[in-house]
Amino acid sequence: MQAIIQNFFNVGIVLHVWPLLLKGLLLTAELVLVVVPVGAVVGLLVATLYSFHVRWLNAILIAYVDLLRAFPPLVLLILIYFGMPFLNVNLPAFMAAALALFLNGSSYYGEIFRAGIESIGAGQWEAARSTGLTRLQTLTWVILPQAIRNVIPPLATNTLELIKATSIASVVAFPELLRSARIAQGLVYNPTPLMVAALIYFILLWPLVRVLSRLERRLIN
């Protein structure tokens, strides 16, 4: 028991490396605040454009969504960070990670929003159009509010997965929480910083998991 405490729950080490871990946590928060809102907005835009059923545009949107959903975000990040320099495009680690996560996340958001829009029956469109609303007004004021409500659980799940995926930024040496914990581990030769990072992720994300579970049960019932 003493060995476990010494190696995984060493309070002295936590106090020593906490400033480094806190900096990593703040950088993770910055990445989340960029990736999640932008990804959701672009995903909503993709689904909105798809709902107009323009054949050539839908082909482009389907290719965008399917291609980016097929790429693991880690592979996408490596291609962007290590591949784009061959095109004379050198992105900082933060921008590369944000771009990879945004592209992957927006494709999933787009598919979720599209499913939500298509879950609304044609009668809703016809009834709104009969009142004199344009197609865009119908989509904005009638269809989207219902569609978003129908897909709240998958939206929340995708957001949760996107937040967890920010840890891949450590691969390109961006000092987010996981990278900072690994640096701290190397400084103190002890895995306690990694345990603290894991606990921080758990403390921050577990409430979201519980809220998501309640939402799903409420919608089912």
C-alpha positions as protocol buffer text, in pm:
chain_id: "A"
residue {
  index: 1
  type: MET
  ca { x: 0 y: 0 z: 0 }
}
residue {
  index: 2
  type: GLN
  ca { x: 284 y: 235 z: 87 }
}
residue {
  index: 3
  type: ALA
  ca { x: 442 y: 173 z: -254 }
}
residue {
  index: 4
  type: ILE
  ca { x: 114 y: 258 z: -431 }
}
residue {
  index: 5
  type: ILE
  ca { x: 79 y: 585 z: -240 }
}
residue {
  index: 6
  type: GLN
  ca { x: 443 y: 673 z: -297 }
}
residue {
  index: 7
  type: ASN
  ca { x: 427 y: 610 z: -671 }
}
residue {
  index: 8
  type: PHE
  ca { x: 75 y: 714 z: -767 }
}
residue {
  index: 9
  type: PHE
  ca { x: -60 y: 947 z: -497 }
}
residue {
  index: 10
  type: ASN
  ca { x: 248 y: 1132 z: -376 }
}
residue {
  index: 11
  type: VAL
  ca { x: 119 y: 1460 z: -235 }
}
residue {
  index: 12
  type: GLY
  ca { x: 461 y: 1622 z: -228 }
}
residue {
  index: 13
  type: ILE
  ca { x: 509 y: 1556 z: -598 }
}
residue {
  index: 14
  type: VAL
  ca { x: 158 y: 1686 z: -676 }
}
residue {
  index: 15
  type: LEU
  ca { x: 238 y: 2014 z: -504 }
}
residue {
  index: 16
  type: HIS
  ca { x: 571 y: 2034 z: -684 }
}
residue {
  index: 17
  type: VAL
  ca { x: 438 y: 1981 z: -1037 }
}
residue {
  index: 18
  type: TRP
  ca { x: 93 y: 2139 z: -995 }
}
residue {
  index: 19
  type: PRO
  ca { x: 184 y: 2468 z: -1175 }
}
residue {
  index: 20
  type: LEU
  ca { x: 291 y: 2266 z: -1479 }
}
residue {
  index: 21
  type: LEU
  ca { x: -27 y: 2057 z: -1472 }
}
residue {
  index: 22
  type: LEU
  ca { x: -242 y: 2367 z: -1429 }
}
residue {
  index: 23
  type: LYS
  ca { x: -82 y: 2526 z: -1733 }
}
residue {
  index: 24
  type: GLY
  ca { x: -154 y: 2209 z: -1930 }
}
residue {
  index: 25
  type: LEU
  ca { x: -515 y: 2211 z: -1812 }
}
residue {
  index: 26
  type: LEU
  ca { x: -561 y: 2571 z: -1924 }
}
residue {
  index: 27
  type: LEU
  ca { x: -415 y: 2493 z: -2267 }
}
residue {
  index: 28
  type: THR
  ca { x: -651 y: 2196 z: -2296 }
}
residue {
  index: 29
  type: ALA
  ca { x: -941 y: 2428 z: -2211 }
}
residue {
  index: 30
  type: GLU
  ca { x: -826 y: 2672 z: -2481 }
}
residue {
  index: 31
  type: LEU
  ca { x: -820 y: 2391 z: -2736 }
}
residue {
  index: 32
  type: VAL
  ca { x: -1168 y: 2277 z: -2635 }
}
residue {
  index: 33
  type: LEU
  ca { x: -1307 y: 2632 z: -2651 }
}
residue {
  index: 34
  type: VAL
  ca { x: -1183 y: 2662 z: -3009 }
}
residue {
  index: 35
  type: VAL
  ca { x: -1263 y: 2316 z: -3143 }
}
residue {
  index: 36
  type: VAL
  ca { x: -1609 y: 2246 z: -2999 }
}
residue {
  index: 37
  type: PRO
  ca { x: -1795 y: 2569 z: -3091 }
}
residue {
  index: 38
  type: VAL
  ca { x: -1636 y: 2603 z: -3435 }
}
residue {
  index: 39
  type: GLY
  ca { x: -1687 y: 2234 z: -3510 }
}
residue {
  index: 40
  type: ALA
  ca { x: -2053 y: 2250 z: -3405 }
}
residue {
  index: 41
  type: VAL
  ca { x: -2120 y: 2564 z: -3612 }
}
residue {
  index: 42
  type: VAL
  ca { x: -1955 y: 2421 z: -3923 }
}
residue {
  index: 43
  type: GLY
  ca { x: -2137 y: 2091 z: -3870 }
}
residue {
  index: 44
  type: LEU
  ca { x: -2468 y: 2277 z: -3849 }
}
residue {
  index: 45
  type: LEU
  ca { x: -2380 y: 2467 z: -4165 }
}
residue {
  index: 46
  type: VAL
  ca { x: -2302 y: 2141 z: -4346 }
}
residue {
  index: 47
  type: ALA
  ca { x: -2636 y: 1991 z: -4240 }
}
residue {
  index: 48
  type: THR
  ca { x: -2823 y: 2309 z: -4334 }
}
residue {
  index: 49
  type: LEU
  ca { x: -2673 y: 2319 z: -4681 }
}
residue {
  index: 50
  type: TYR
  ca { x: -2747 y: 1949 z: -4726 }
}
residue {
  index: 51
  type: SER
  ca { x: -3115 y: 2010 z: -4645 }
}
residue {
  index: 52
  type: PHE
  ca { x: -3153 y: 2224 z: -4960 }
}
residue {
  index: 53
  type: HIS
  ca { x: -3094 y: 1909 z: -5170 }
}
residue {
  index: 54
  type: VAL
  ca { x: -2872 y: 2061 z: -5437 }
}
residue {
  index: 55
  type: ARG
  ca { x: -2728 y: 1754 z: -5607 }
}
residue {
  index: 56
  type: TRP
  ca { x: -2375 y: 1875 z: -5680 }
}
residue {
  index: 57
  type: LEU
  ca { x: -2347 y: 2046 z: -5340 }
}
residue {
  index: 58
  type: ASN
  ca { x: -2472 y: 1738 z: -5154 }
}
residue {
  index: 59
  type: ALA
  ca { x: -2210 y: 1528 z: -5332 }
}
residue {
  index: 60
  type: ILE
  ca { x: -1938 y: 1760 z: -5197 }
}
residue {
  index: 61
  type: LEU
  ca { x: -2088 y: 1761 z: -4847 }
}
residue {
  index: 62
  type: ILE
  ca { x: -2118 y: 1382 z: -4838 }
}
residue {
  index: 63
  type: ALA
  ca { x: -1757 y: 1348 z: -4950 }
}
residue {
  index: 64
  type: TYR
  ca { x: -1648 y: 1596 z: -4679 }
}
residue {
  index: 65
  type: VAL
  ca { x: -1836 y: 1414 z: -4404 }
}
residue {
  index: 66
  type: ASP
  ca { x: -1750 y: 1059 z: -4509 }
}
residue {
  index: 67
  type: LEU
  ca { x: -1383 y: 1129 z: -4575 }
}
residue {
  index: 68
  type: LEU
  ca { x: -1321 y: 1305 z: -4245 }
}
residue {
  index: 69
  type: ARG
  ca { x: -1521 y: 1054 z: -4041 }
}
residue {
  index: 70
  type: ALA
  ca { x: -1313 y: 774 z: -4193 }
}
residue {
  index: 71
  type: PHE
  ca { x: -985 y: 932 z: -4078 }
}
residue {
  index: 72
  type: PRO
  ca { x: -886 y: 871 z: -3715 }
}
residue {
  index: 73
  type: PRO
  ca { x: -816 y: 1214 z: -3563 }
}
residue {
  index: 74
  type: LEU
  ca { x: -464 y: 1106 z: -3465 }
}
residue {
  index: 75
  type: VAL
  ca { x: -380 y: 1012 z: -3825 }
}
residue {
  index: 76
  type: LEU
  ca { x: -530 y: 1341 z: -3943 }
}
residue {
  index: 77
  type: LEU
  ca { x: -318 y: 1533 z: -3693 }
}
residue {
  index: 78
  type: ILE
  ca { x: 1 y: 1358 z: -3802 }
}
residue {
  index: 79
  type: LEU
  ca { x: -77 y: 1425 z: -4170 }
}
residue {
  index: 80
  type: ILE
  ca { x: -137 y: 1794 z: -4099 }
}
residue {
  index: 81
  type: TYR
  ca { x: 156 y: 1853 z: -3867 }
}
residue {
  index: 82
  type: PHE
  ca { x: 421 y: 1639 z: -4034 }
}
residue {
  index: 83
  type: GLY
  ca { x: 287 y: 1631 z: -4391 }
}
residue {
  index: 84
  type: MET
  ca { x: 194 y: 1993 z: -4467 }
}
residue {
  index: 85
  type: PRO
  ca { x: 552 y: 2121 z: -4423 }
}
residue {
  index: 86
  type: PHE
  ca { x: 629 y: 1944 z: -4752 }
}
residue {
  index: 87
  type: LEU
  ca { x: 387 y: 2195 z: -4908 }
}
residue {
  index: 88
  type: ASN
  ca { x: 569 y: 2479 z: -4729 }
}
residue {
  index: 89
  type: VAL
  ca { x: 285 y: 2509 z: -4478 }
}
residue {
  index: 90
  type: ASN
  ca { x: 418 y: 2497 z: -4123 }
}
residue {
  index: 91
  type: LEU
  ca { x: 147 y: 2515 z: -3859 }
}
residue {
  index: 92
  type: PRO
  ca { x: 217 y: 2558 z: -3487 }
}
residue {
  index: 93
  type: ALA
  ca { x: 122 y: 2262 z: -3274 }
}
residue {
  index: 94
  type: PHE
  ca { x: -190 y: 2435 z: -3138 }
}
residue {
  index: 95
  type: MET
  ca { x: -322 y: 2521 z: -3484 }
}
residue {
  index: 96
  type: ALA
  ca { x: -246 y: 2175 z: -3621 }
}
residue {
  index: 97
  type: ALA
  ca { x: -426 y: 2005 z: -3331 }
}
residue {
  index: 98
  type: ALA
  ca { x: -720 y: 2246 z: -3352 }
}
residue {
  index: 99
  type: LEU
  ca { x: -750 y: 2192 z: -3728 }
}
residue {
  index: 100
  type: ALA
  ca { x: -738 y: 1812 z: -3703 }
}
residue {
  index: 101
  type: LEU
  ca { x: -993 y: 1800 z: -3422 }
}
residue {
  index: 102
  type: PHE
  ca { x: -1215 y: 2058 z: -3589 }
}
residue {
  index: 103
  type: LEU
  ca { x: -1223 y: 1870 z: -3920 }
}
residue {
  index: 104
  type: ASN
  ca { x: -1301 y: 1540 z: -3752 }
}
residue {
  index: 105
  type: GLY
  ca { x: -1550 y: 1687 z: -3507 }
}
residue {
  index: 106
  type: SER
  ca { x: -1737 y: 1898 z: -3763 }
}
residue {
  index: 107
  type: SER
  ca { x: -1795 y: 1593 z: -3982 }
}
residue {
  index: 108
  type: TYR
  ca { x: -1962 y: 1409 z: -3694 }
}
residue {
  index: 109
  type: TYR
  ca { x: -2159 y: 1717 z: -3590 }
}
residue {
  index: 110
  type: GLY
  ca { x: -2273 y: 1756 z: -3950 }
}
residue {
  index: 111
  type: GLU
  ca { x: -2400 y: 1398 z: -3969 }
}
residue {
  index: 112
  type: ILE
  ca { x: -2578 y: 1433 z: -3635 }
}
residue {
  index: 113
  type: PHE
  ca { x: -2750 y: 1758 z: -3734 }
}
residue {
  index: 114
  type: ARG
  ca { x: -2843 y: 1611 z: -4073 }
}
residue {
  index: 115
  type: ALA
  ca { x: -3009 y: 1314 z: -3903 }
}
residue {
  index: 116
  type: GLY
  ca { x: -3196 y: 1553 z: -3676 }
}
residue {
  index: 117
  type: ILE
  ca { x: -3326 y: 1760 z: -3966 }
}
residue {
  index: 118
  type: GLU
  ca { x: -3436 y: 1451 z: -4157 }
}
residue {
  index: 119
  type: SER
  ca { x: -3619 y: 1323 z: -3848 }
}
residue {
  index: 120
  type: ILE
  ca { x: -3873 y: 1606 z: -3889 }
}
residue {
  index: 121
  type: GLY
  ca { x: -4162 y: 1499 z: -4109 }
}
residue {
  index: 122
  type: ALA
  ca { x: -4245 y: 1664 z: -4440 }
}
residue {
  index: 123
  type: GLY
  ca { x: -4572 y: 1788 z: -4291 }
}
residue {
  index: 124
  type: GLN
  ca { x: -4380 y: 2031 z: -4071 }
}
residue {
  index: 125
  type: TRP
  ca { x: -4214 y: 2182 z: -4378 }
}
residue {
  index: 126
  type: GLU
  ca { x: -4542 y: 2208 z: -4567 }
}
residue {
  index: 127
  type: ALA
  ca { x: -4731 y: 2361 z: -4276 }
}
residue {
  index: 128
  type: ALA
  ca { x: -4463 y: 2627 z: -4220 }
}
residue {
  index: 129
  type: ARG
  ca { x: -4436 y: 2707 z: -4592 }
}
residue {
  index: 130
  type: SER
  ca { x: -4814 y: 2747 z: -4614 }
}
residue {
  index: 131
  type: THR
  ca { x: -4792 y: 3038 z: -4369 }
}
residue {
  index: 132
  type: GLY
  ca { x: -4569 y: 3228 z: -4609 }
}
residue {
  index: 133
  type: LEU
  ca { x: -4229 y: 3141 z: -4464 }
}
residue {
  index: 134
  type: THR
  ca { x: -3942 y: 3087 z: -4705 }
}
residue {
  index: 135
  type: ARG
  ca { x: -3753 y: 2758 z: -4699 }
}
residue {
  index: 136
  type: LEU
  ca { x: -3466 y: 2918 z: -4505 }
}
residue {
  index: 137
  type: GLN
  ca { x: -3706 y: 3075 z: -4254 }
}
residue {
  index: 138
  type: THR
  ca { x: -3884 y: 2743 z: -4214 }
}
residue {
  index: 139
  type: LEU
  ca { x: -3555 y: 2568 z: -4151 }
}
residue {
  index: 140
  type: THR
  ca { x: -3435 y: 2833 z: -3905 }
}
residue {
  index: 141
  type: TRP
  ca { x: -3749 y: 2890 z: -3698 }
}
residue {
  index: 142
  type: VAL
  ca { x: -3942 y: 2564 z: -3726 }
}
residue {
  index: 143
  type: ILE
  ca { x: -3725 y: 2270 z: -3824 }
}
residue {
  index: 144
  type: LEU
  ca { x: -3391 y: 2333 z: -3652 }
}
residue {
  index: 145
  type: PRO
  ca { x: -3528 y: 2385 z: -3297 }
}
residue {
  index: 146
  type: GLN
  ca { x: -3707 y: 2049 z: -3318 }
}
residue {
  index: 147
  type: ALA
  ca { x: -3415 y: 1878 z: -3491 }
}
residue {
  index: 148
  type: ILE
  ca { x: -3161 y: 1990 z: -3232 }
}
residue {
  index: 149
  type: ARG
  ca { x: -3386 y: 1876 z: -2948 }
}
residue {
  index: 150
  type: ASN
  ca { x: -3413 y: 1532 z: -3111 }
}
residue {
  index: 151
  type: VAL
  ca { x: -3035 y: 1487 z: -3128 }
}
residue {
  index: 152
  type: ILE
  ca { x: -2923 y: 1632 z: -2796 }
}
residue {
  index: 153
  type: PRO
  ca { x: -2785 y: 1296 z: -2666 }
}
residue {
  index: 154
  type: PRO
  ca { x: -2564 y: 1226 z: -2971 }
}
residue {
  index: 155
  type: LEU
  ca { x: -2455 y: 1590 z: -2976 }
}
residue {
  index: 156
  type: ALA
  ca { x: -2349 y: 1566 z: -2613 }
}
residue {
  index: 157
  type: THR
  ca { x: -2176 y: 1232 z: -2675 }
}
residue {
  index: 158
  type: ASN
  ca { x: -1982 y: 1374 z: -2969 }
}
residue {
  index: 159
  type: THR
  ca { x: -1881 y: 1676 z: -2763 }
}
residue {
  index: 160
  type: LEU
  ca { x: -1759 y: 1447 z: -2486 }
}
residue {
  index: 161
  type: GLU
  ca { x: -1554 y: 1240 z: -2731 }
}
residue {
  index: 162
  type: LEU
  ca { x: -1410 y: 1555 z: -2888 }
}
residue {
  index: 163
  type: ILE
  ca { x: -1300 y: 1685 z: -2549 }
}
residue {
  index: 164
  type: LYS
  ca { x: -1128 y: 1354 z: -2470 }
}
residue {
  index: 165
  type: ALA
  ca { x: -964 y: 1356 z: -2813 }
}
residue {
  index: 166
  type: THR
  ca { x: -774 y: 1676 z: -2728 }
}
residue {
  index: 167
  type: SER
  ca { x: -519 y: 1450 z: -2556 }
}
residue {
  index: 168
  type: ILE
  ca { x: -384 y: 1351 z: -2900 }
}
residue {
  index: 169
  type: ALA
  ca { x: -226 y: 1698 z: -2922 }
}
residue {
  index: 170
  type: SER
  ca { x: 51 y: 1560 z: -2700 }
}
residue {
  index: 171
  type: VAL
  ca { x: 178 y: 1369 z: -3007 }
}
residue {
  index: 172
  type: VAL
  ca { x: 292 y: 1697 z: -3166 }
}
residue {
  index: 173
  type: ALA
  ca { x: 441 y: 1823 z: -2839 }
}
residue {
  index: 174
  type: PHE
  ca { x: 159 y: 2067 z: -2766 }
}
residue {
  index: 175
  type: PRO
  ca { x: 179 y: 2103 z: -2386 }
}
residue {
  index: 176
  type: GLU
  ca { x: -184 y: 2025 z: -2303 }
}
residue {
  index: 177
  type: LEU
  ca { x: -271 y: 1831 z: -1988 }
}
residue {
  index: 178
  type: LEU
  ca { x: -142 y: 1489 z: -2093 }
}
residue {
  index: 179
  type: ARG
  ca { x: 181 y: 1627 z: -2241 }
}
residue {
  index: 180
  type: SER
  ca { x: 239 y: 1838 z: -1929 }
}
residue {
  index: 181
  type: ALA
  ca { x: 185 y: 1533 z: -1710 }
}
residue {
  index: 182
  type: ARG
  ca { x: 438 y: 1333 z: -1910 }
}
residue {
  index: 183
  type: ILE
  ca { x: 690 y: 1616 z: -1883 }
}
residue {
  index: 184
  type: ALA
  ca { x: 628 y: 1634 z: -1508 }
}
residue {
  index: 185
  type: GLN
  ca { x: 674 y: 1258 z: -1480 }
}
residue {
  index: 186
  type: GLY
  ca { x: 1012 y: 1289 z: -1649 }
}
residue {
  index: 187
  type: LEU
  ca { x: 1115 y: 1562 z: -1405 }
}
residue {
  index: 188
  type: VAL
  ca { x: 1024 y: 1372 z: -1089 }
}
residue {
  index: 189
  type: TYR
  ca { x: 1071 y: 1012 z: -1211 }
}
residue {
  index: 190
  type: ASN
  ca { x: 732 y: 922 z: -1068 }
}
residue {
  index: 191
  type: PRO
  ca { x: 394 y: 838 z: -1233 }
}
residue {
  index: 192
  type: THR
  ca { x: 198 y: 1053 z: -987 }
}
residue {
  index: 193
  type: PRO
  ca { x: 155 y: 1340 z: -1243 }
}
residue {
  index: 194
  type: LEU
  ca { x: -6 y: 1096 z: -1488 }
}
residue {
  index: 195
  type: MET
  ca { x: -246 y: 979 z: -1218 }
}
residue {
  index: 196
  type: VAL
  ca { x: -334 y: 1340 z: -1137 }
}
residue {
  index: 197
  type: ALA
  ca { x: -399 y: 1412 z: -1505 }
}
residue {
  index: 198
  type: ALA
  ca { x: -627 y: 1108 z: -1524 }
}
residue {
  index: 199
  type: LEU
  ca { x: -815 y: 1223 z: -1215 }
}
residue {
  index: 200
  type: ILE
  ca { x: -855 y: 1573 z: -1359 }
}
residue {
  index: 201
  type: TYR
  ca { x: -1007 y: 1429 z: -1679 }
}
residue {
  index: 202
  type: PHE
  ca { x: -1239 y: 1214 z: -1468 }
}
residue {
  index: 203
  type: ILE
  ca { x: -1350 y: 1499 z: -1242 }
}
residue {
  index: 204
  type: LEU
  ca { x: -1422 y: 1727 z: -1537 }
}
residue {
  index: 205
  type: LEU
  ca { x: -1594 y: 1475 z: -1764 }
}
residue {
  index: 206
  type: TRP
  ca { x: -1781 y: 1247 z: -1525 }
}
residue {
  index: 207
  type: PRO
  ca { x: -2054 y: 1507 z: -1451 }
}
residue {
  index: 208
  type: LEU
  ca { x: -2108 y: 1545 z: -1826 }
}
residue {
  index: 209
  type: VAL
  ca { x: -2141 y: 1166 z: -1857 }
}
residue {
  index: 210
  type: ARG
  ca { x: -2404 y: 1162 z: -1582 }
}
residue {
  index: 211
  type: VAL
  ca { x: -2599 y: 1450 z: -1737 }
}
residue {
  index: 212
  type: LEU
  ca { x: -2591 y: 1270 z: -2072 }
}
residue {
  index: 213
  type: SER
  ca { x: -2725 y: 951 z: -1915 }
}
residue {
  index: 214
  type: ARG
  ca { x: -3012 y: 1141 z: -1754 }
}
residue {
  index: 215
  type: LEU
  ca { x: -3095 y: 1314 z: -2081 }
}
residue {
  index: 216
  type: GLU
  ca { x: -3109 y: 983 z: -2264 }
}
residue {
  index: 217
  type: ARG
  ca { x: -3337 y: 826 z: -1999 }
}
residue {
  index: 218
  type: ARG
  ca { x: -3564 y: 1132 z: -1998 }
}
residue {
  index: 219
  type: LEU
  ca { x: -3599 y: 1134 z: -2375 }
}
residue {
  index: 220
  type: ILE
  ca { x: -3666 y: 758 z: -2386 }
}
residue {
  index: 221
  type: ASN
  ca { x: -3933 y: 783 z: -2117 }
}
